[in-house]
């Protein structure tokens, strides 16, 4: 049996991972579960899967968690240090589904101690790709991308050298506002933004998908994972979300990975790698789909993609500022203090202020990343306060 640690167990990644575990209980032994604040669901999962350790990242909920599982022989801990400790447990595979910068330290810990890490937290590679890849190489830890696009590229390359590779194209659904006129985007509500046409996702990533920031972050992630020049990466809008990525070769060949849009697909690939197992996922029926369409990304209506490309090309401190500013801006939008189009404006302002936000910066030093992240978040939070 493969020993698993699942971080973000009560979110979308956790739900889909545990759905696969339920279908193959003879294959997996859940050792660690973590959640942010959903203590009731975490307690139910603890009772069902009987891990050795559960962690709630918000310490305020630890007493309630301990009360609910008091009759079980399960260790319960809370807070950032507890997440790092949980990620250091010796397991076969860590599924890292914590959203945002908060997942960075646990991811580094997991990479240092686990045999393999299924990474669903793209922000870790955006902010600290050099560190994560260095630690993975140093500890001979296998990194398995969960994002459907990167998982698609991983499957296409299948361990082969990138010699002869011309470029990688990631597909984007275009989000819920693909056909919305630019002047109407400022009236988009959070409820509208989280209603993704193809994928079931959490609120933050749904908003990122709607702004196309998600695709921009994925470009940076792909650059890190596959060690590519920015010029070898591009995006195409594909509304059906059937083709997840395309790899172009210098001889004119193009290899694509296709599947129905279901997060259990890439997760099943990661959980079973290098073997495969059934996730009871509906097989792709191209005749029923009928047609596949593609169109260029509209960078005028969705400037977040341009901002992410700018940060990818600049490198250094820029991706850290990009990610922190976007997280604050999206939170402001979801709280009703920013409108949809102001997300890009805040991120652009933060990138323009990089000289003021710069700290002594080494992208391989966690403390430097943390300092830049905090400074950017404070800067953007103050902008929101002044707006209010």
N, C-alpha and C positions, 0 to 999 in steps of 0.2 A: 504493500500500500504506500502511496505517496503522502508524505506529511505536508500539510498545507497551513500557511498563515494567511488570513484574509483581512486586509486593512480597508476600512470603509465598507464593512460587512452589511450595513443597513441601507446602503445606497444602491444605485442602479448596477454598478459593477458587482457589488456583493450579491445582490439578488440573482443576477445571471450566473455568477460563479456557483452559488449554492444550488441553483436549479440543476446545473450539470452534476454537481456532487450528489444530489438526490437521485439522479438517474443512474449513478454508478457508485453506490455506497461501498461496494467491495473494492474500489480502486483508491479511495481517498480517506485520509484520517485528518480531520480538522484539529489543529493544535492551538491556534491563536485566532481570536476574533477581536476587531476593534470597531468603534463607532465614535461619532463626534458628540451628539447629545441625545440620540434616540435610545434612551436607556431601556424602555419597555421592550422594544424590538430586540435589542442586544441581549437582554435577559432571556427572552423566548428562544433566541438562537443558541444561547449558551445551554439552555435546558435540552434542546434538541440534539446538538452536535457534541456536547460534553468536551469542549476544549480544555486544555490545562490552564490557559490564561485568557482573560478578557480585559480589554482596556477601553475606558471611556475618556476621550481626549479632554473634555471639559470636567475639571475636578468637582464642580458643584454637584454633579450627578453621581459621584462615587458612592455616597451613603445609600442612595436609592438602589443602585446596582447591587451593592453588597446585601441589602435587605432582601431583594428579590431572588438572589441565588444563594442565600445563607445555608440552605440544606444541601448544597452541591459541593463536591470537592474541587472547586475551581478557584484559582487565584484571581482576584480583581484588583486592578490598579487604575490610576488616572493621571492625566497630564502629559506634557511633551516628553519628559524624561521616560515616562512609562512606555510611550510609543517606541522610543529608541530602544529601550530594553526589550520590548516585545519583538521588535524587528531583528534583534540579535539572537533569537532562539534558533537552534539548529533544526532546519526543516529542508525538505526537498525543493519546495517552491513557495515563494512569497507572492501573493497577488496584491499589488499596491494600488488601491483605489481611492486613497485620500486625495481630495481635490486641492489644487493650489500649492502655494509655497509651503504650507504646513506639512506637506508630504516629503519635503526635501531631506530633513535629518533622518526620519525613519527609513527612507529609501537608501541613503548612504549606509546606514547600519545594516539593512537587509543585504545590500550588495557585498558587504564585508563578511557576512556570516552564512547566507543561504547558498544552496547549490545553484539556484536559478531564481530570477525575479521577473514576474510578468508585470510589466510596467504600464499602468493605465493613467498615470499622472504625468502628462506631457510637460507640465511646468518645471519638473525637476531637470529635464534635459534642456529646456529653454534657458533656465537660469544657470544651471551648473553642469552643462553637458561635459565639459572637460574633466571635472572632478568625478562624475559618475562613471564615465568611460575609463578613466585612469584606474579607479578602484575596482571596476569590473575586471579589467585586464590583470591587475595586481593579484586579485583573489581568485582569478579564473572562474568568475561567476557568469553564467549565461544570462544575457538580457533578452527577454522575449517581449516584443511590442504588442500591446493589446489594441491600440487604436486600429480600426479596420484598415486604414490606408497603409500604415507602416507594417502591419501584419501581412498585408497583401504583398508588399515589396519583399519582406522577409521570406515569404513563401516562394515568390518568383526567383529570387536570388539563390535560395536554398543552400547557403554556405559557399556559393561560388564566388570567385574573385570578380571584382567589378571591371576587370580589363575588358575593353570593347564597349562598355556602357556609355551611352551618349547623354541621356538624361532620364530623370524620373518625373512623372507627372502624377500628382495626387488629384483625385476627383473630389468635388464639393457638390453637395445637393443644391446649393444656392440658398438654402434656408427658407423660412416661411415668407420672406419678402423679396424673393427673386424677381417678381414682376411688379413690385410696388414702386410707383413713381418716387423719385428722390425727394420731392417736396412734401410727400406724405409720410416719410419715415419719422419725422420729428413727432408725429402723433401716435407712434406705436406705443402700446402699453406693455407692461411686463407679462400680462396674461397672453397677449398676442405673441410675444417674443419666445416664450417657452413652449409654444405649440409647434414642435418640429414636425414636418410632413412625413418623415421616413423613420426617424430613430426615436427611441424612448431614452431620454437622458435627464440628468439633473438640471436645476435651474441655471446654474452658472454656465455650464457648457452649452446649454441650449441658447442662451443669449450670445455667447461667443460664436456659435454657429450662425445665428441671425446676422451678426455684424461682419462675418467672415474672419474675425480675429482667430477663431478656432483653426481655420485653415492656415492662417499665417503662422500660428504657433506650431502647427504640424510641419510646415516647411522647415522651421528652425530645428525641430525634433528630427526630421529626416536628414538634415545636413549633419547632425551630430551622430545619429545611429549608423549612417552608411558612409560617413567621412567623405562628403561630396562638396564640391564648390557650389556656391549659391547659383551660379549660372547654369548648373545642371539640374535645377529644380524648377518646377512650374506647377500651375494649378489649372484645371479645366472644370467647368460646371457641368455636372451630369445629374439631372433632376431625378432619375430613377434609382440612383444609389445601388446599381447592380455591379458596375465595374468600379473597383475600389482603388486601383492604381495601375499605371502602365509604365513599363520599363522599355525605353528605346535603346537600340544598339546601333553601332556605327555602320553595320551592314544593311540597315533599313528595316530590320526585324523589330517588331513591337510585341512584347509579352504582357498580357493583362491577367489579373485575377478577378474572377467574378463569383458572386454569391448573393443570395437574398440579403437585404439589410437586417441582420440579426446579430447583436453583440455576442450571443452565445457561440457564433462561428469562430471568430478569432480567439475567444476565451477557451473554447474546446481545443483549438490548435495549441495554445500555450499550456493548458493543463496536461495534455497528452504527449507533448513534444519529447522525442522525435516521432513517436507513434501517433496514430489517429484513432479516435473513437467517435461513435455516433452521439450527437447531441439532440437527436430527434428534431432536427431543423428541416423545414420544408425545402426540398431540393429545387434548384432553379429550373424553371420551365421557360425557356426562351421563346417558344412559340406562343405561350400565354402572355408573356411580356409584350411581344409584338414588335417593339422598336426601342432602340436605345438612342438617346439624343445627347449632344454635347454642344457647349457654347463657351465663349471666353468669359472669364470673370469680369464683372463690371467694377473696375477699381475707382471709378468716379463716385458711384453711389455707395460703395463700401470701402471707405478709405482705411479702415483698420487693416485690411490685407496689405495695403501699401506701407503702412507704418511697420508692420511685422517684417516685411521684406527689407525695409530700411534698416531695422535693428539687426536682422540676419546678416546683411552685408557689412554693417559697421562692426558687429561683434563686440567683444570686450564687455563694458558695463551696460551697453544698450539693451540687450535682451532682458536683463534683470529689471531695469527701469520700465521697459515695456510691460512685463508681466505684472509688476507691482501696481503700476498705474491702471492697468486694465482691470485687475481684481477690485481695486477701490471704486473705479468708475462703474463697473457692472453692479457692485453692491449698492452704489448710489442710485442706479437706475431701478433696480429691483425694489429699493426702498421708496421710490417715487421722488427723489430729490434731484435727479438728472433726467433729461429726456434722452431718447434713444440715440439721436445724432450727437449729443454732447459726450458720449463715451469716447468717440474718436478724437474729439477736440481736447479732452483732458489728457489722453495718452500722447497726443502730438505735443501738447504744452510741456509735459514731463520730459519727453525726449529732447525737446529744444532747450530744456533747462539742465541738461546732463552735466554741464560744468559745475553748476551749483550743487547738484545732487551727488556728484562724484565724491567718493571717499578713497582713501588708500585702497586700491582694488587689485586683488589677485583672484581670478575666477576659480582657482583650485583651493581657496581657503574659505571654509564655511562661514567663519566670523565676518569676513569681508562681504560675502554675499548677503548675510543677514543684516549688516549695517546699511548697505545700499538699499535693500528691500525696505527696511524700517524708515529710512530717510525719505524715500519716494512715497511711501504710504502716508507719512505725516504731511508731506507737501500737498498731495492730492486731497487728503481729508480736509486740510485747511482751505483749499480752493472750494470745496463743497460747502463748508461752513460759511464762507464769505458770500457764496451764491444764495444760500438760504437767508 
